[in-house]
Amino acid sequence: MWGFITVLVDALVPRLRDVFELTYFQSGIVQFAFFTAYAVFSIPGGMLISRIGYKKGAVVGLFLMSAACFLFYPAAEFRIFGIFLLAMFVLAGGITILQVAANPYVAALGPSETASSRLNLSQAFNSLGTTIAPLISAAFILSSSVLSSDQINVLSEADKLTYYASEASAVQGPFVILAFVLIGLAVAFGSFNLPKILEGDDHDHGSYKVALKKKHLTFGALGIFVYVGAEVAIGSYLVNYFLSLDIAALVAQSGFMETVANILAVLSFSSVDVANMNPAQLAGTFVFFYWGGAMIGRFLGSALLQKFEAGQLLAVYASVNITLLVVSMLSTGYLAMWSILCIGLFNSIMFPNIFTLSIKDLGENTAQGSGILCTAIVGGAFIPPLYGKIADSVGLQLALLFLALCYGYIFWYGKYGSKLGLEQSEA
């Protein structure tokens, strides 16, 4: 559910950009509102969970997410950008509480040697949600064309009201349904019997000050910051990127692309023929491959990590993503499109690998380390608008060089940074 909702928010970025006629930088503020919540809620969320336990903490997170989904109704009804941003912030706050609880919980449910494999497997199901979301968003949120201010001004008052109502319903329907689903999930989750890990553990011990002295943790937190930022920046601007490549023309020129688009249209419950789809909806369906690649990669990564060292595999995947970004930046048409979509496959293992490498050998400071790492997810608030600012100046394609630098740091962390400090302690 949190994977599904996170990507549904990505679909709102191009939609809100059109509705409110925003620049790329301004539309990146949507992700800023969403991911700032990680910086605000991570530490308090950890304190809450240490007091009430994992299960009750997860229930609180689910109810908070549900309340945020209801906020999208007045935001769309009154077309107020500020309410959209507030809804994003509250929604991410609920997800943050779940994130703080789930990652260290999964890592603790077995031997530390296979923690990366276990976290990759659990996050593969998160990716199942992120894979489905683009199809749902293409069918509902991106299904109609947005009119410019000039086009709206020439409409009669009755036509304006009809247009605004249709625009609002495109957002309201999916999020109201999600609100009720989340309430049902919270009630169901509250009835589950889960292993008790907090009781009797060291959750009341440890120190943030001591944890921050661990080099592999602090460098890992920066790794989480740039990884989440890069992943979200790509996901948020993919629709606009495909539009800049003229995806409608690419599909029209290729029988294979048209067949793929038709299959995706069916999967997204769209009754519209591909030839009649608006370009944004068409582009939105192809985002399926970006998040679908991440899902497949996490299932594969769970198996690979049984045989290969997590840091080395992280470095290999980061180097592949740097190559794919450069290829997409320097090419056009199909090559530019598919090379950036393939990044999702190699993003797959990065978050769980960085997370488990960072909390390695923290002992009684593991809970504090987890809180620090979840706070670093705030990278999703800063890097997308920064990428958007660069794109406003040089274009979406050339701005990919900035994201390549982010993956360059991840390569360094997997190869070298994840071992700093650990070698001295082992010696």
Rosetta blueprint (number, residue, H / E / L):
1 M L
2 W H
3 G H
4 F H
5 I H
6 T H
7 V H
8 L H
9 V H
10 D H
11 A H
12 L H
13 V H
14 P H
15 R H
16 L H
17 R H
18 D H
19 V H
20 F L
21 E L
22 L L
23 T L
24 Y H
25 F H
26 Q H
27 S H
28 G H
29 I H
30 V H
31 Q H
32 F H
33 A H
34 F H
35 F H
36 T H
37 A H
38 Y H
39 A H
40 V H
41 F H
42 S H
43 I H
44 P H
45 G H
46 G H
47 M H
48 L H
49 I H
50 S H
51 R H
52 I H
53 G L
54 Y H
55 K H
56 K H
57 G H
58 A H
59 V H
60 V H
61 G H
62 L H
63 F H
64 L H
65 M H
66 S H
67 A H
68 A H
69 C H
70 F H
71 L H
72 F H
73 Y H
74 P H
75 A H
76 A H
77 E H
78 F H
79 R L
80 I L
81 F H
82 G H
83 I H
84 F H
85 L H
86 L H
87 A H
88 M H
89 F H
90 V H
91 L H
92 A H
93 G H
94 G H
95 I H
96 T H
97 I H
98 L H
99 Q H
100 V H
101 A H
102 A H
103 N H
104 P H
105 Y H
106 V H
107 A H
108 A H
109 L L
110 G L
111 P L
112 S H
113 E H
114 T H
115 A H
116 S H
117 S H
118 R H
119 L H
120 N H
121 L H
122 S H
123 Q H
124 A H
125 F H
126 N H
127 S H
128 L H
129 G H
130 T H
131 T H
132 I H
133 A H
134 P H
135 L H
136 I H
137 S H
138 A H
139 A H
140 F L
141 I L
142 L L
143 S L
144 S L
145 S L
146 V L
147 L L
148 S L
149 S H
150 D H
151 Q H
152 I H
153 N H
154 V L
155 L L
156 S L
157 E H
158 A H
159 D H
160 K H
161 L H
162 T H
163 Y H
164 Y H
165 A H
166 S H
167 E H
168 A H
169 S H
170 A H
171 V H
172 Q H
173 G H
174 P H
175 F H
176 V H
177 I H
178 L H
179 A H
180 F H
181 V H
182 L H
183 I H
184 G H
185 L H
186 A H
187 V H
188 A H
189 F H
190 G H
191 S L
192 F L
193 N L
194 L L
195 P L
196 K L
197 I L
198 L L
199 E L
200 G L
201 D L
202 D L
203 H L
204 D L
205 H L
206 G L
207 S L
208 Y H
209 K H
210 V H
211 A H
212 L H
213 K L
214 K L
215 K H
216 H H
217 L H
218 T H
219 F H
220 G H
221 A H
222 L H
223 G H
224 I H
225 F H
226 V H
227 Y H
228 V H
229 G H
230 A H
231 E H
232 V H
233 A H
234 I H
235 G H
236 S H
237 Y H
238 L H
239 V H
240 N H
241 Y H
242 F H
243 L H
244 S H
245 L L
246 D L
247 I H
248 A H
249 A H
250 L H
251 V H
252 A H
253 Q H
254 S L
255 G H
256 F H
257 M H
258 E H
259 T H
260 V H
261 A H
262 N H
263 I H
264 L H
265 A H
266 V H
267 L H
268 S L
269 F L
270 S L
271 S L
272 V L
273 D L
274 V H
275 A H
276 N H
277 M L
278 N L
279 P H
280 A H
281 Q H
282 L H
283 A H
284 G H
285 T H
286 F H
287 V H
288 F H
289 F H
290 Y H
291 W H
292 G H
293 G H
294 A H
295 M H
296 I H
297 G H
298 R H
299 F H
300 L H
301 G H
302 S H
303 A H
304 L H
305 L L
306 Q L
307 K L
308 F L
309 E L
310 A H
311 G H
312 Q H
313 L H
314 L H
315 A H
316 V H
317 Y H
318 A H
319 S H
320 V H
321 N H
322 I H
323 T H
324 L H
325 L H
326 V H
327 V H
328 S H
329 M H
330 L H
331 S L
332 T L
333 G H
334 Y H
335 L H
336 A H
337 M H
338 W H
339 S H
340 I H
341 L H
342 C L
343 I H
344 G H
345 L H
346 F H
347 N H
348 S L
349 I L
350 M H
351 F H
352 P H
353 N H
354 I H
355 F H
356 T H
357 L H
358 S H
359 I L
360 K L
361 D L
362 L L
363 G H
364 E H
365 N H
366 T H
367 A H
368 Q H
369 G H
370 S H
371 G H
372 I H
373 L H
374 C H
375 T H
376 A H
377 I H
378 V H
379 G H
380 G H
381 A H
382 F H
383 I H
384 P H
385 P H
386 L H
387 Y H
388 G H
389 K H
390 I H
391 A H
392 D H
393 S H
394 V H
395 G L
396 L L
397 Q L
398 L L
399 A L
400 L H
401 L H
402 F H
403 L H
404 A H
405 L H
406 C H
407 Y H
408 G H
409 Y H
410 I H
411 F H
412 W H
413 Y H
414 G H
415 K H
416 Y L
417 G H
418 S H
419 K H
420 L L
421 G L
422 L H
423 E H
424 Q H
425 S H
426 E H
427 A L
